[in-house]
Amino acid sequence: MMLGVETTGVDQTRALAASVAEVAGPGDIVLLVGELGAGKTAFAQGFAAGLGITEPVTSPTFTLVRTYTGRVRLHHVDVYRLENLQEALDLGLAEMVGEDAVTLVEWGDAVAPVLPRDFLEVRLAYGAGDNEDRRTVALRVVGRRWSARTEALGKALSEWAVA
């Protein structure tokens, strides 16, 4: 299943992500996909806020993983600097997913082959038109965990314009 929405600025992207986080729970995987600067970290910040995390959220590009505590723990992973799938395995990514937390992975398409086939993919792209802050956000449900929440996810996205 695929849902597409559009945001017109970074604050809307964060608000959209917070709405998606309301549907998330322990054991979920969210893969963030998109070009450099497309809004993956902004989405992660909003998602964390939606989980009740109040501390600043930054991309863990150099540390690879940051863990935050909210209503549900969040593992924020950035695999941009990994050179191959073995490094993702060495990082313990597969084990991290099994913990009692949501795992959000920036550049997640690069490591999808070593993850369970049960995740929400969030693909961010630059939108069309004159507004350089416009983004299209396509959400793709893979597997049973998120499929069981498709209706709730659709309701969480209902206030956003369809892309």
C-alpha positions as CSV (number, residue, x, y, z in Angstrom):
1,M,0.0,0.0,0.0
2,M,1.2,3.5,-0.9
3,L,0.1,6.8,0.5
4,G,1.3,10.1,-0.9
5,V,1.1,13.5,0.7
6,E,2.7,16.9,0.2
7,T,4.2,19.4,2.7
8,T,5.1,23.0,2.0
9,G,7.8,23.5,4.5
10,V,10.0,22.0,7.1
11,D,7.5,22.6,9.9
12,Q,4.8,20.8,8.0
13,T,7.2,17.9,7.3
14,R,7.9,17.7,11.1
15,A,4.2,17.9,11.9
16,L,3.4,15.1,9.3
17,A,6.1,12.9,10.9
18,A,4.6,13.5,14.4
19,S,1.3,12.3,13.0
20,V,2.9,9.1,11.7
21,A,4.7,8.6,15.0
22,E,1.3,8.5,16.8
23,V,0.7,5.2,14.9
24,A,4.1,3.7,15.6
25,G,4.9,1.3,18.4
26,P,7.7,-0.8,19.8
27,G,9.4,-3.1,17.3
28,D,8.5,-1.0,14.3
29,I,10.9,-0.1,11.6
30,V,10.7,3.2,9.6
31,L,13.1,3.6,6.6
32,L,13.7,7.2,5.5
33,V,14.7,7.5,1.8
34,G,15.5,10.5,-0.3
35,E,18.2,12.7,-1.7
36,L,20.6,14.6,0.4
37,G,18.6,17.6,1.8
38,A,15.2,16.1,1.0
39,G,14.1,16.3,4.7
40,K,15.0,12.9,6.3
41,T,16.4,14.6,9.4
42,A,13.5,17.0,9.6
43,F,11.1,14.0,9.4
44,A,13.1,12.3,12.1
45,Q,12.8,15.3,14.4
46,G,9.1,15.5,14.0
47,F,8.8,11.7,14.4
48,A,10.7,12.0,17.7
49,A,8.5,14.8,18.9
50,G,5.5,12.6,18.1
51,L,7.0,10.0,20.4
52,G,7.2,12.6,23.2
53,I,11.0,13.1,22.9
54,T,11.9,16.6,24.0
55,E,15.6,16.6,23.6
56,P,17.2,17.9,20.3
57,V,17.4,15.4,17.6
58,T,20.2,15.6,15.1
59,S,21.3,13.3,12.4
60,P,23.7,10.6,13.8
61,T,25.8,10.7,10.6
62,F,29.1,10.3,12.4
63,T,27.9,8.4,15.5
64,L,25.7,6.1,13.4
65,V,23.1,5.5,16.2
66,R,21.4,7.7,18.8
67,T,18.8,6.5,21.2
68,Y,16.1,8.7,22.7
69,T,13.5,8.0,25.3
70,G,9.9,9.1,24.9
71,R,6.6,7.2,25.2
72,V,8.5,4.6,23.2
73,R,12.3,4.5,22.9
74,L,13.6,5.6,19.5
75,H,16.8,4.3,17.8
76,H,17.7,6.9,15.2
77,V,20.2,5.4,12.8
78,D,22.0,7.0,9.9
79,V,23.7,4.6,7.5
80,Y,24.9,7.1,5.0
81,R,28.6,6.5,5.8
82,L,28.4,2.7,5.7
83,E,30.1,1.2,2.7
84,N,28.5,-2.2,2.6
85,L,25.8,-4.4,4.1
86,Q,28.3,-6.2,6.3
87,E,28.9,-3.0,8.2
88,A,25.2,-2.8,8.9
89,L,25.3,-6.3,10.3
90,D,28.5,-5.4,12.4
91,L,26.6,-2.4,13.7
92,G,24.0,-4.8,15.1
93,L,21.2,-3.2,13.2
94,A,19.2,-6.5,13.0
95,E,19.4,-6.9,16.7
96,M,18.5,-3.3,17.4
97,V,15.2,-3.8,15.5
98,G,14.1,-6.6,17.8
99,E,14.4,-4.4,20.9
100,D,11.5,-2.7,22.6
101,A,11.9,0.5,20.5
102,V,11.0,2.1,17.2
103,T,14.0,2.0,14.8
104,L,14.1,4.9,12.3
105,V,16.8,4.5,9.6
106,E,18.0,7.4,7.4
107,W,19.1,6.1,4.0
108,G,17.2,3.0,5.0
109,D,16.9,1.7,1.4
110,A,20.7,0.9,1.5
111,V,20.2,-1.6,4.4
112,A,16.8,-2.9,3.7
113,P,18.2,-6.3,2.5
114,V,19.5,-7.1,6.1
115,L,16.2,-6.0,7.8
116,P,13.0,-7.9,8.4
117,R,10.6,-7.4,5.4
118,D,8.2,-5.6,7.7
119,F,8.6,-1.8,7.7
120,L,7.2,1.6,6.7
121,E,9.2,3.3,4.0
122,V,9.0,7.0,3.9
123,R,10.3,8.4,0.6
124,L,10.9,12.2,0.7
125,A,11.5,14.2,-2.5
126,Y,11.7,17.7,-3.6
127,G,8.3,19.0,-4.7
128,A,7.4,20.7,-8.0
129,G,6.8,24.4,-8.3
130,D,8.4,27.5,-7.0
131,N,8.4,26.7,-3.3
132,E,11.8,25.2,-2.7
133,D,10.6,23.9,0.7
134,R,7.8,21.8,-0.8
135,R,8.2,18.1,-0.4
136,T,6.4,15.1,-1.6
137,V,6.2,12.3,1.0
138,A,5.3,8.8,-0.2
139,L,4.7,6.2,2.5
140,R,4.9,2.5,1.5
141,V,3.8,-0.2,3.8
142,V,5.8,-3.5,3.6
143,G,4.8,-6.5,5.7
144,R,2.1,-7.2,8.3
145,R,2.9,-4.9,11.2
146,W,2.2,-1.7,9.4
147,S,-0.5,-3.3,7.1
148,A,-2.6,-3.9,10.2
149,R,-2.5,-0.1,10.9
150,T,-3.1,1.1,7.4
151,E,-6.5,2.6,8.4
152,A,-4.9,4.4,11.4
153,L,-2.1,5.6,9.2
154,G,-4.5,6.9,6.6
155,K,-6.4,8.8,9.3
156,A,-3.1,10.3,10.7
157,L,-2.4,11.6,7.2
158,S,-5.9,12.8,6.4
159,E,-5.2,16.5,7.0
160,W,-2.4,16.6,4.4
161,A,-2.8,17.3,0.7
162,V,-2.6,14.2,-1.5
163,A,0.5,14.4,-3.7
